[in-house]
Amino acid sequence: MGHFYKEVTGSLLEPDDVPRFLNQIPAWRVFIAAQLHVLWVRAVNERPPGKKKAGAIDTDTAVYLTFCDRFLTHDKRQFDALTVANRYNPRKTRVQRWSELRDLLML
């Protein structure tokens, strides 16, 4: 993140400034939380990752949680990662599985 921050702002992001930065920009806080969750899940999983693991695009979408009221997904691992990341979202977006919404619409 330090290189990106310097490219955008022209200054370095000092380690002591990271908590303030993450608190001021919730999209980054939620994005980092999703990335850390996926890293943790992969690290503690006894089996090697398979085709059904949450990928970069799945977790990168966490940044959208701070900009919407509802986020729908049909992917269980994305749902799990975004549900955890959403805990750090001041907006408290509703992360919902497509099947849940579909069932509500069918009533």
Biopython code that builds the backbone (N, CA, C, O; Angstrom):
import numpy as np
from Bio.PDB.StructureBuilder import StructureBuilder

atoms = [
    (1, "MET", "N", (0.824, -1.183, 0.000)),
    (1, "MET", "CA", (0.000, 0.000, 0.000)),
    (1, "MET", "C", (0.872, 1.251, 0.000)),
    (1, "MET", "O", (0.462, 2.288, -0.522)),
    (2, "GLY", "N", (2.066, 1.167, 0.578)),
    (2, "GLY", "CA", (2.948, 2.325, 0.672)),
    (2, "GLY", "C", (3.320, 2.905, -0.673)),
    (2, "GLY", "O", (3.340, 4.125, -0.836)),
    (3, "HIS", "N", (3.618, 2.044, -1.650)),
    (3, "HIS", "CA", (3.986, 2.532, -2.984)),
    (3, "HIS", "C", (2.806, 3.206, -3.661)),
    (3, "HIS", "O", (2.957, 4.260, -4.277)),
    (4, "PHE", "N", (1.642, 2.605, -3.548)),
    (4, "PHE", "CA", (0.445, 3.191, -4.126)),
    (4, "PHE", "C", (0.167, 4.556, -3.503)),
    (4, "PHE", "O", (-0.135, 5.521, -4.205)),
    (5, "TYR", "N", (0.271, 4.623, -2.180)),
    (5, "TYR", "CA", (0.009, 5.876, -1.461)),
    (5, "TYR", "C", (0.964, 6.970, -1.945)),
    (5, "TYR", "O", (0.550, 8.109, -2.161)),
    (6, "LYS", "N", (2.235, 6.621, -2.113)),
    (6, "LYS", "CA", (3.215, 7.613, -2.558)),
    (6, "LYS", "C", (2.923, 8.074, -3.980)),
    (6, "LYS", "O", (3.054, 9.261, -4.281)),
    (7, "GLU", "N", (2.531, 7.157, -4.857)),
    (7, "GLU", "CA", (2.209, 7.536, -6.236)),
    (7, "GLU", "C", (1.035, 8.513, -6.280)),
    (7, "GLU", "O", (1.027, 9.446, -7.083)),
    (8, "VAL", "N", (0.050, 8.294, -5.419)),
    (8, "VAL", "CA", (-1.150, 9.125, -5.438)),
    (8, "VAL", "C", (-0.935, 10.455, -4.721)),
    (8, "VAL", "O", (-1.379, 11.498, -5.200)),
    (9, "THR", "N", (-0.251, 10.421, -3.567)),
    (9, "THR", "CA", (-0.138, 11.625, -2.744)),
    (9, "THR", "C", (1.196, 12.346, -2.873)),
    (9, "THR", "O", (1.297, 13.529, -2.548)),
    (10, "GLY", "N", (2.227, 11.636, -3.350)),
    (10, "GLY", "CA", (3.552, 12.241, -3.439)),
    (10, "GLY", "C", (4.332, 12.173, -2.137)),
    (10, "GLY", "O", (5.451, 12.680, -2.063)),
    (11, "SER", "N", (3.765, 11.558, -1.114)),
    (11, "SER", "CA", (4.469, 11.417, 0.162)),
    (11, "SER", "C", (4.373, 9.980, 0.650)),
    (11, "SER", "O", (3.516, 9.217, 0.205)),
    (12, "LEU", "N", (5.252, 9.624, 1.558)),
    (12, "LEU", "CA", (5.252, 8.276, 2.114)),
    (12, "LEU", "C", (4.195, 8.142, 3.200)),
    (12, "LEU", "O", (3.889, 9.101, 3.908)),
    (13, "LEU", "N", (3.647, 6.952, 3.319)),
    (13, "LEU", "CA", (2.730, 6.639, 4.404)),
    (13, "LEU", "C", (3.555, 5.974, 5.495)),
    (13, "LEU", "O", (3.989, 4.831, 5.355)),
    (14, "GLU", "N", (3.759, 6.691, 6.560)),
    (14, "GLU", "CA", (4.565, 6.170, 7.659)),
    (14, "GLU", "C", (3.770, 5.105, 8.411)),
    (14, "GLU", "O", (2.546, 5.196, 8.505)),
    (15, "PRO", "N", (4.462, 4.093, 8.949)),
    (15, "PRO", "CA", (3.749, 3.023, 9.674)),
    (15, "PRO", "C", (2.829, 3.539, 10.774)),
    (15, "PRO", "O", (1.745, 2.990, 10.975)),
    (16, "ASP", "N", (3.238, 4.576, 11.482)),
    (16, "ASP", "CA", (2.392, 5.115, 12.547)),
    (16, "ASP", "C", (1.118, 5.770, 12.023)),
    (16, "ASP", "O", (0.158, 5.951, 12.772)),
    (17, "ASP", "N", (1.107, 6.125, 10.732)),
    (17, "ASP", "CA", (-0.056, 6.790, 10.136)),
    (17, "ASP", "C", (-1.066, 5.808, 9.542)),
    (17, "ASP", "O", (-2.170, 6.212, 9.178)),
    (18, "VAL", "N", (-0.709, 4.531, 9.439)),
    (18, "VAL", "CA", (-1.590, 3.546, 8.809)),
    (18, "VAL", "C", (-2.935, 3.433, 9.533)),
    (18, "VAL", "O", (-3.966, 3.452, 8.860)),
    (19, "PRO", "N", (-2.985, 3.316, 10.868)),
    (19, "PRO", "CA", (-4.308, 3.229, 11.520)),
    (19, "PRO", "C", (-5.193, 4.448, 11.237)),
    (19, "PRO", "O", (-6.392, 4.299, 11.004)),
    (20, "ARG", "N", (-4.622, 5.626, 11.255)),
    (20, "ARG", "CA", (-5.404, 6.837, 10.963)),
    (20, "ARG", "C", (-5.914, 6.801, 9.524)),
    (20, "ARG", "O", (-7.071, 7.134, 9.265)),
    (21, "PHE", "N", (-5.059, 6.401, 8.596)),
    (21, "PHE", "CA", (-5.446, 6.295, 7.187)),
    (21, "PHE", "C", (-6.600, 5.311, 7.013)),
    (21, "PHE", "O", (-7.573, 5.609, 6.320)),
    (22, "LEU", "N", (-6.494, 4.140, 7.641)),
    (22, "LEU", "CA", (-7.543, 3.129, 7.506)),
    (22, "LEU", "C", (-8.846, 3.566, 8.162)),
    (22, "LEU", "O", (-9.921, 3.185, 7.701)),
    (23, "ASN", "N", (-8.772, 4.351, 9.223)),
    (23, "ASN", "CA", (-9.996, 4.855, 9.862)),
    (23, "ASN", "C", (-10.641, 5.974, 9.052)),
    (23, "ASN", "O", (-11.861, 6.136, 9.078)),
    (24, "GLN", "N", (-9.835, 6.740, 8.338)),
    (24, "GLN", "CA", (-10.382, 7.841, 7.541)),
    (24, "GLN", "C", (-10.966, 7.375, 6.215)),
    (24, "GLN", "O", (-11.834, 8.040, 5.650)),
    (25, "ILE", "N", (-10.495, 6.238, 5.718)),
    (25, "ILE", "CA", (-10.953, 5.745, 4.418)),
    (25, "ILE", "C", (-11.471, 4.314, 4.595)),
    (25, "ILE", "O", (-10.722, 3.354, 4.411)),
    (26, "PRO", "N", (-12.757, 4.171, 4.952)),
    (26, "PRO", "CA", (-13.323, 2.852, 5.236)),
    (26, "PRO", "C", (-13.175, 1.848, 4.090)),
    (26, "PRO", "O", (-13.042, 0.650, 4.343)),
    (27, "ALA", "N", (-13.195, 2.306, 2.841)),
    (27, "ALA", "CA", (-13.067, 1.369, 1.718)),
    (27, "ALA", "C", (-11.757, 0.594, 1.810)),
    (27, "ALA", "O", (-11.719, -0.606, 1.535)),
    (28, "TRP", "N", (-10.682, 1.280, 2.198)),
    (28, "TRP", "CA", (-9.394, 0.590, 2.356)),
    (28, "TRP", "C", (-9.425, -0.362, 3.545)),
    (28, "TRP", "O", (-8.884, -1.465, 3.466)),
    (29, "ARG", "N", (-10.051, 0.049, 4.643)),
    (29, "ARG", "CA", (-10.122, -0.805, 5.829)),
    (29, "ARG", "C", (-10.866, -2.109, 5.511)),
    (29, "ARG", "O", (-10.427, -3.189, 5.908)),
    (30, "VAL", "N", (-11.983, -2.005, 4.799)),
    (30, "VAL", "CA", (-12.776, -3.172, 4.443)),
    (30, "VAL", "C", (-12.007, -4.041, 3.440)),
    (30, "VAL", "O", (-12.013, -5.267, 3.554)),
    (31, "PHE", "N", (-11.354, -3.423, 2.475)),
    (31, "PHE", "CA", (-10.553, -4.149, 1.488)),
    (31, "PHE", "C", (-9.440, -4.941, 2.172)),
    (31, "PHE", "O", (-9.247, -6.120, 1.874)),
    (32, "ILE", "N", (-8.711, -4.307, 3.081)),
    (32, "ILE", "CA", (-7.620, -4.983, 3.802)),
    (32, "ILE", "C", (-8.181, -6.121, 4.665)),
    (32, "ILE", "O", (-7.571, -7.187, 4.751)),
    (33, "ALA", "N", (-9.325, -5.906, 5.296)),
    (33, "ALA", "CA", (-9.932, -6.955, 6.119)),
    (33, "ALA", "C", (-10.269, -8.181, 5.270)),
    (33, "ALA", "O", (-10.041, -9.310, 5.706)),
    (34, "ALA", "N", (-10.803, -7.979, 4.073)),
    (34, "ALA", "CA", (-11.124, -9.109, 3.188)),
    (34, "ALA", "C", (-9.861, -9.857, 2.785)),
    (34, "ALA", "O", (-9.836, -11.087, 2.791)),
    (35, "GLN", "N", (-8.812, -9.116, 2.436)),
    (35, "GLN", "CA", (-7.551, -9.749, 2.041)),
    (35, "GLN", "C", (-6.966, -10.566, 3.189)),
    (35, "GLN", "O", (-6.512, -11.692, 2.987)),
    (36, "LEU", "N", (-6.977, -10.001, 4.384)),
    (36, "LEU", "CA", (-6.434, -10.711, 5.542)),
    (36, "LEU", "C", (-7.254, -11.953, 5.874)),
    (36, "LEU", "O", (-6.697, -12.985, 6.249)),
    (37, "HIS", "N", (-8.561, -11.857, 5.740)),
    (37, "HIS", "CA", (-9.414, -13.019, 5.996)),
    (37, "HIS", "C", (-9.055, -14.175, 5.052)),
    (37, "HIS", "O", (-8.891, -15.314, 5.488)),
    (38, "VAL", "N", (-8.939, -13.869, 3.770)),
    (38, "VAL", "CA", (-8.629, -14.918, 2.793)),
    (38, "VAL", "C", (-7.237, -15.496, 3.046)),
    (38, "VAL", "O", (-7.045, -16.707, 2.944)),
    (39, "LEU", "N", (-6.280, -14.653, 3.371)),
    (39, "LEU", "CA", (-4.935, -15.152, 3.698)),
    (39, "LEU", "C", (-4.988, -16.082, 4.902)),
    (39, "LEU", "O", (-4.339, -17.129, 4.911)),
    (40, "TRP", "N", (-5.748, -15.708, 5.907)),
    (40, "TRP", "CA", (-5.872, -16.532, 7.115)),
    (40, "TRP", "C", (-6.517, -17.882, 6.794)),
    (40, "TRP", "O", (-6.021, -18.926, 7.216)),
    (41, "VAL", "N", (-7.612, -17.857, 6.055)),
    (41, "VAL", "CA", (-8.306, -19.094, 5.710)),
    (41, "VAL", "C", (-7.378, -20.029, 4.945)),
    (41, "VAL", "O", (-7.333, -21.229, 5.218)),
    (42, "ARG", "N", (-6.645, -19.483, 3.995)),
    (42, "ARG", "CA", (-5.722, -20.318, 3.217)),
    (42, "ARG", "C", (-4.582, -20.844, 4.079)),
    (42, "ARG", "O", (-4.113, -21.962, 3.866)),
    (43, "ALA", "N", (-4.136, -20.059, 5.041)),
    (43, "ALA", "CA", (-3.007, -20.463, 5.886)),
    (43, "ALA", "C", (-3.375, -21.587, 6.836)),
    (43, "ALA", "O", (-2.547, -22.455, 7.113)),
    (44, "VAL", "N", (-4.599, -21.590, 7.340)),
    (44, "VAL", "CA", (-4.981, -22.602, 8.330)),
    (44, "VAL", "C", (-5.683, -23.805, 7.719)),
    (44, "VAL", "O", (-5.963, -24.779, 8.418)),
    (45, "ASN", "N", (-5.965, -23.750, 6.443)),
    (45, "ASN", "CA", (-6.635, -24.864, 5.776)),
    (45, "ASN", "C", (-5.651, -26.018, 5.605)),
    (45, "ASN", "O", (-4.534, -25.820, 5.129)),
    (46, "GLU", "N", (-6.061, -27.202, 5.988)),
    (46, "GLU", "CA", (-5.190, -28.368, 5.885)),
    (46, "GLU", "C", (-5.052, -28.861, 4.451)),
    (46, "GLU", "O", (-4.058, -29.499, 4.104)),
    (47, "ARG", "N", (-6.027, -28.573, 3.634)),
    (47, "ARG", "CA", (-5.973, -28.990, 2.237)),
    (47, "ARG", "C", (-5.441, -27.851, 1.375)),
    (47, "ARG", "O", (-5.664, -26.684, 1.697)),
    (48, "PRO", "N", (-4.749, -28.162, 0.298)),
    (48, "PRO", "CA", (-4.306, -27.088, -0.602)),
    (48, "PRO", "C", (-5.508, -26.426, -1.267)),
    (48, "PRO", "O", (-6.546, -27.065, -1.439)),
    (49, "PRO", "N", (-5.379, -25.150, -1.644)),
    (49, "PRO", "CA", (-6.516, -24.466, -2.265)),
    (49, "PRO", "C", (-6.930, -25.159, -3.562)),
    (49, "PRO", "O", (-6.086, -25.604, -4.341)),
    (50, "GLY", "N", (-8.202, -25.238, -3.772)),
    (50, "GLY", "CA", (-8.734, -25.855, -4.984)),
    (50, "GLY", "C", (-9.329, -24.800, -5.902)),
    (50, "GLY", "O", (-9.086, -23.603, -5.746)),
    (51, "LYS", "N", (-10.109, -25.270, -6.857)),
    (51, "LYS", "CA", (-10.723, -24.362, -7.830)),
    (51, "LYS", "C", (-11.766, -23.450, -7.191)),
    (51, "LYS", "O", (-12.075, -22.394, -7.744)),
    (52, "LYS", "N", (-12.311, -23.834, -6.044)),
    (52, "LYS", "CA", (-13.405, -23.080, -5.429)),
    (52, "LYS", "C", (-12.936, -22.063, -4.394)),
    (52, "LYS", "O", (-13.754, -21.588, -3.607)),
    (53, "LYS", "N", (-11.658, -21.713, -4.362)),
    (53, "LYS", "CA", (-11.172, -20.741, -3.381)),
    (53, "LYS", "C", (-11.584, -19.327, -3.799)),
    (53, "LYS", "O", (-11.782, -19.045, -4.981)),
    (54, "ALA", "N", (-11.707, -18.457, -2.813)),
    (54, "ALA", "CA", (-12.017, -17.057, -3.124)),
    (54, "ALA", "C", (-10.800, -16.453, -3.817)),
    (54, "ALA", "O", (-9.689, -16.495, -3.288)),
    (55, "GLY", "N", (-11.013, -15.905, -4.978)),
    (55, "GLY", "CA", (-9.911, -15.347, -5.755)),
    (55, "GLY", "C", (-9.750, -13.856, -5.544)),
    (55, "GLY", "O", (-10.467, -13.241, -4.754)),
    (56, "ALA", "N", (-8.794, -13.284, -6.265)),
    (56, "ALA", "CA", (-8.483, -11.862, -6.120)),
    (56, "ALA", "C", (-9.687, -10.984, -6.450)),
    (56, "ALA", "O", (-9.968, -10.024, -5.733)),
    (57, "ILE", "N", (-10.390, -11.301, -7.517)),
    (57, "ILE", "CA", (-11.545, -10.476, -7.882)),
    (57, "ILE", "C", (-12.635, -10.615, -6.835)),
    (57, "ILE", "O", (-13.307, -9.637, -6.505)),
    (58, "ASP", "N", (-12.818, -11.825, -6.307)),
    (58, "ASP", "CA", (-13.828, -12.038, -5.271)),
    (58, "ASP", "C", (-13.567, -11.175, -4.049)),
    (58, "ASP", "O", (-14.496, -10.573, -3.510)),
    (59, "THR", "N", (-12.322, -11.105, -3.605)),
    (59, "THR", "CA", (-12.014, -10.337, -2.400)),
    (59, "THR", "C", (-11.837, -8.853, -2.703)),
    (59, "THR", "O", (-12.108, -8.015, -1.843)),
    (60, "ASP", "N", (-11.389, -8.515, -3.906)),
    (60, "ASP", "CA", (-11.242, -7.102, -4.256)),
    (60, "ASP", "C", (-12.581, -6.383, -4.256)),
    (60, "ASP", "O", (-12.629, -5.169, -4.055)),
    (61, "THR", "N", (-13.662, -7.106, -4.478)),
    (61, "THR", "CA", (-14.982, -6.475, -4.483)),
    (61, "THR", "C", (-15.381, -5.960, -3.108)),
    (61, "THR", "O", (-16.371, -5.239, -2.986)),
    (62, "ALA", "N", (-14.632, -6.315, -2.077)),
    (62, "ALA", "CA", (-14.930, -5.817, -0.729)),
    (62, "ALA", "C", (-14.937, -4.298, -0.696)),
    (62, "ALA", "O", (-15.647, -3.702, 0.114)),
    (63, "VAL", "N", (-14.169, -3.671, -1.550)),
    (63, "VAL", "CA", (-14.117, -2.207, -1.564)),
    (63, "VAL", "C", (-15.490, -1.608, -1.867)),
    (63, "VAL", "O", (-15.777, -0.489, -1.443)),
    (64, "TYR", "N", (-16.336, -2.329, -2.590)),
    (64, "TYR", "CA", (-17.664, -1.819, -2.924)),
    (64, "TYR", "C", (-18.615, -1.780, -1.741)),
    (64, "TYR", "O", (-19.617, -1.066, -1.776)),
    (65, "LEU", "N", (-18.316, -2.534, -0.702)),
    (65, "LEU", "CA", (-19.225, -2.600, 0.443)),
    (65, "LEU", "C", (-19.465, -1.236, 1.079)),
    (65, "LEU", "O", (-20.543, -0.988, 1.619)),
    (66, "THR", "N", (-18.483, -0.359, 1.022)),
    (66, "THR", "CA", (-18.643, 0.961, 1.645)),
    (66, "THR", "C", (-19.460, 1.921, 0.784)),
    (66, "THR", "O", (-19.731, 3.049, 1.196)),
    (67, "PHE", "N", (-19.854, 1.474, -0.415)),
    (67, "PHE", "CA", (-20.582, 2.345, -1.331)),
    (67, "PHE", "C", (-21.988, 1.860, -1.667)),
    (67, "PHE", "O", (-22.693, 2.500, -2.447)),
    (68, "CYS", "N", (-22.404, 0.728, -1.081)),
    (68, "CYS", "CA", (-23.729, 0.205, -1.430)),
    (68, "CYS", "C", (-24.465, -0.278, -0.183)),
    (68, "CYS", "O", (-23.858, -0.534, 0.857)),
    (69, "ASP", "N", (-25.765, -0.395, -0.310)),
    (69, "ASP", "CA", (-26.594, -0.858, 0.801)),
    (69, "ASP", "C", (-26.729, -2.376, 0.829)),
    (69, "ASP", "O", (-26.968, -2.966, 1.882)),
    (70, "ARG", "N", (-26.572, -3.011, -0.344)),
    (70, "ARG", "CA", (-26.730, -4.459, -0.443)),
    (70, "ARG", "C", (-25.724, -4.980, -1.466)),
    (70, "ARG", "O", (-25.513, -4.375, -2.517)),
    (71, "PHE", "N", (-25.114, -6.107, -1.139)),
    (71, "PHE", "CA", (-24.187, -6.764, -2.057)),
    (71, "PHE", "C", (-24.630, -8.202, -2.203)),
    (71, "PHE", "O", (-24.678, -8.947, -1.224)),
    (72, "LEU", "N", (-24.957, -8.597, -3.434)),
    (72, "LEU", "CA", (-25.410, -9.959, -3.709)),
    (72, "LEU", "C", (-24.285, -10.786, -4.301)),
    (72, "LEU", "O", (-23.519, -10.302, -5.135)),
    (73, "THR", "N", (-24.189, -12.033, -3.869)),
    (73, "THR", "CA", (-23.210, -12.949, -4.440)),
    (73, "THR", "C", (-23.800, -14.347, -4.497)),
    (73, "THR", "O", (-24.651, -14.716, -3.688)),
    (74, "HIS", "N", (-23.331, -15.112, -5.469)),
    (74, "HIS", "CA", (-23.743, -16.504, -5.609)),
    (74, "HIS", "C", (-22.601, -17.429, -5.171)),
    (74, "HIS", "O", (-22.713, -18.651, -5.271)),
    (75, "ASP", "N", (-21.510, -16.843, -4.690)),
    (75, "ASP", "CA", (-20.305, -17.585, -4.339)),
    (75, "ASP", "C", (-20.160, -17.666, -2.819)),
    (75, "ASP", "O", (-20.060, -16.635, -2.154)),
    (76, "LYS", "N", (-20.147, -18.879, -2.265)),
    (76, "LYS", "CA", (-20.081, -19.051, -0.813)),
    (76, "LYS", "C", (-18.803, -18.472, -0.218)),
    (76, "LYS", "O", (-18.858, -17.808, 0.817)),
    (77, "ARG", "N", (-17.670, -18.707, -0.839)),
    (77, "ARG", "CA", (-16.411, -18.208, -0.266)),
    (77, "ARG", "C", (-16.318, -16.681, -0.346)),
    (77, "ARG", "O", (-15.780, -16.042, 0.558)),
    (78, "GLN", "N", (-16.834, -16.111, -1.411)),
    (78, "GLN", "CA", (-16.881, -14.658, -1.485)),
    (78, "GLN", "C", (-17.815, -14.130, -0.401)),
    (78, "GLN", "O", (-17.492, -13.154, 0.276)),
    (79, "PHE", "N", (-18.959, -14.764, -0.235)),
    (79, "PHE", "CA", (-19.902, -14.371, 0.801)),
    (79, "PHE", "C", (-19.228, -14.408, 2.179)),
    (79, "PHE", "O", (-19.367, -13.469, 2.962)),
    (80, "ASP", "N", (-18.505, -15.485, 2.471)),
    (80, "ASP", "CA", (-17.822, -15.611, 3.762)),
    (80, "ASP", "C", (-16.805, -14.483, 3.964)),
    (80, "ASP", "O", (-16.774, -13.848, 5.018)),
    (81, "ALA", "N", (-15.973, -14.239, 2.943)),
    (81, "ALA", "CA", (-14.940, -13.204, 3.048)),
    (81, "ALA", "C", (-15.560, -11.814, 3.203)),
    (81, "ALA", "O", (-15.098, -11.014, 4.016)),
    (82, "LEU", "N", (-16.597, -11.531, 2.432)),
    (82, "LEU", "CA", (-17.211, -10.200, 2.501)),
    (82, "LEU", "C", (-18.004, -10.008, 3.783)),
    (82, "LEU", "O", (-18.112, -8.886, 4.278)),
    (83, "THR", "N", (-18.557, -11.078, 4.325)),
    (83, "THR", "CA", (-19.261, -10.982, 5.601)),
    (83, "THR", "C", (-18.289, -10.594, 6.708)),
    (83, "THR", "O", (-18.605, -9.752, 7.548)),
    (84, "VAL", "N", (-17.114, -11.202, 6.712)),
    (84, "VAL", "CA", (-16.096, -10.848, 7.701)),
    (84, "VAL", "C", (-15.622, -9.411, 7.480)),
    (84, "VAL", "O", (-15.544, -8.631, 8.429)),
    (85, "ALA", "N", (-15.310, -9.065, 6.246)),
    (85, "ALA", "CA", (-14.826, -7.711, 5.938)),
    (85, "ALA", "C", (-15.852, -6.647, 6.293)),
    (85, "ALA", "O", (-15.497, -5.544, 6.708)),
    (86, "ASN", "N", (-17.123, -6.982, 6.127)),
    (86, "ASN", "CA", (-18.195, -6.018, 6.392)),
    (86, "ASN", "C", (-18.273, -5.613, 7.860)),
    (86, "ASN", "O", (-18.868, -4.586, 8.184)),
    (87, "ARG", "N", (-17.688, -6.395, 8.740)),
    (87, "ARG", "CA", (-17.646, -6.027, 10.161)),
    (87, "ARG", "C", (-16.881, -4.714, 10.374)),
    (87, "ARG", "O", (-17.081, -4.031, 11.378)),
    (88, "TYR", "N", (-16.018, -4.374, 9.437)),
    (88, "TYR", "CA", (-15.200, -3.164, 9.545)),
    (88, "TYR", "C", (-15.771, -2.031, 8.703)),
    (88, "TYR", "O", (-15.128, -0.997, 8.527)),
    (89, "ASN", "N", (-16.956, -2.223, 8.196)),
    (89, "ASN", "CA", (-17.617, -1.255, 7.333)),
    (89, "ASN", "C", (-18.583, -0.410, 8.154)),
    (89, "ASN", "O", (-19.546, -0.947, 8.703)),
    (90, "PRO", "N", (-18.352, 0.900, 8.253)),
    (90, "PRO", "CA", (-19.286, 1.730, 9.019)),
    (90, "PRO", "C", (-20.683, 1.773, 8.395)),
    (90, "PRO", "O", (-21.655, 2.067, 9.090)),
    (91, "ARG", "N", (-20.793, 1.490, 7.121)),
    (91, "ARG", "CA", (-22.093, 1.519, 6.443)),
    (91, "ARG", "C", (-22.932, 0.284, 6.773)),
    (91, "ARG", "O", (-24.159, 0.343, 6.694)),
    (92, "LYS", "N", (-22.318, -0.799, 7.129)),
    (92, "LYS", "CA", (-22.997, -2.058, 7.451)),
    (92, "LYS", "C", (-23.889, -2.520, 6.300)),
    (92, "LYS", "O", (-25.081, -2.772, 6.475)),
    (93, "THR", "N", (-23.292, -2.623, 5.147)),
    (93, "THR", "CA", (-23.962, -3.123, 3.953)),
    (93, "THR", "C", (-24.523, -4.515, 4.220)),
    (93, "THR", "O", (-23.930, -5.293, 4.967)),
    (94, "ARG", "N", (-25.631, -4.820, 3.630)),
    (94, "ARG", "CA", (-26.191, -6.167, 3.767)),
    (94, "ARG", "C", (-25.546, -7.054, 2.710)),
    (94, "ARG", "O", (-25.778, -6.875, 1.515)),
    (95, "VAL", "N", (-24.742, -8.004, 3.151)),
    (95, "VAL", "CA", (-24.132, -8.986, 2.258)),
    (95, "VAL", "C", (-25.084, -10.170, 2.223)),
    (95, "VAL", "O", (-25.408, -10.752, 3.259)),
    (96, "GLN", "N", (-25.529, -10.520, 1.024)),
    (96, "GLN", "CA", (-26.594, -11.501, 0.902)),
    (96, "GLN", "C", (-26.283, -12.494, -0.216)),
    (96, "GLN", "O", (-25.768, -12.127, -1.273)),
    (97, "ARG", "N", (-26.603, -13.736, 0.041)),
    (97, "ARG", "CA", (-26.462, -14.768, -0.992)),
    (97, "ARG", "C", (-27.613, -14.631, -1.974)),
    (97, "ARG", "O", (-28.740, -14.318, -1.589)),
    (98, "TRP", "N", (-27.321, -14.868, -3.244)),
    (98, "TRP", "CA", (-28.335, -14.777, -4.284)),
    (98, "TRP", "C", (-29.506, -15.707, -3.973)),
    (98, "TRP", "O", (-30.662, -15.346, -4.194)),
    (99, "SER", "N", (-29.214, -16.888, -3.467)),
    (99, "SER", "CA", (-30.280, -17.856, -3.190)),
    (99, "SER", "C", (-31.265, -17.324, -2.136)),
    (99, "SER", "O", (-32.462, -17.606, -2.198)),
    (100, "GLU", "N", (-30.753, -16.561, -1.179)),
    (100, "GLU", "CA", (-31.631, -15.976, -0.155)),
    (100, "GLU", "C", (-32.577, -14.950, -0.772)),
    (100, "GLU", "O", (-33.772, -14.945, -0.477)),
    (101, "LEU", "N", (-32.047, -14.090, -1.620)),
    (101, "LEU", "CA", (-32.891, -13.093, -2.281)),
    (101, "LEU", "C", (-33.880, -13.778, -3.220)),
    (101, "LEU", "O", (-35.048, -13.394, -3.277)),
    (102, "ARG", "N", (-33.425, -14.776, -3.945)),
    (102, "ARG", "CA", (-34.297, -15.507, -4.858)),
    (102, "ARG", "C", (-35.478, -16.116, -4.098)),
    (102, "ARG", "O", (-36.620, -16.041, -4.551)),
    (103, "ASP", "N", (-35.194, -16.718, -2.944)),
    (103, "ASP", "CA", (-36.260, -17.312, -2.135)),
    (103, "ASP", "C", (-37.254, -16.260, -1.659)),
    (103, "ASP", "O", (-38.457, -16.517, -1.618)),
    (104, "LEU", "N", (-36.762, -15.083, -1.300)),
    (104, "LEU", "CA", (-37.660, -14.002, -0.877)),
    (104, "LEU", "C", (-38.544, -13.535, -2.022)),
    (104, "LEU", "O", (-39.718, -13.222, -1.821)),
    (105, "LEU", "N", (-37.980, -13.490, -3.218)),
    (105, "LEU", "CA", (-38.740, -13.045, -4.375)),
    (105, "LEU", "C", (-39.791, -14.060, -4.802)),
    (105, "LEU", "O", (-40.779, -13.701, -5.442)),
    (106, "MET", "N", (-39.586, -15.306, -4.457)),
    (106, "MET", "CA", (-40.499, -16.363, -4.854)),
    (106, "MET", "C", (-41.702, -16.466, -3.911)),
    (106, "MET", "O", (-42.655, -17.182, -4.218)),
    (107, "LEU", "N", (-41.679, -15.775, -2.786)),
    (107, "LEU", "CA", (-42.800, -15.849, -1.832)),
    (107, "LEU", "C", (-44.057, -15.231, -2.387)),
    (107, "LEU", "O", (-45.086, -15.213, -1.712)),
]
sb = StructureBuilder()
sb.init_structure("model")
sb.init_model(0)
sb.init_chain("A")
sb.init_seg("    ")
for serial, (resi, resn, name, xyz) in enumerate(atoms, 1):
    if name == "N":
        sb.init_residue(resn, " ", resi, " ")
    sb.init_atom(name, np.array(xyz, "f"), 0.0, 1.0, " ", f" {name:<3s}", serial, name[0])
structure = sb.get_structure()
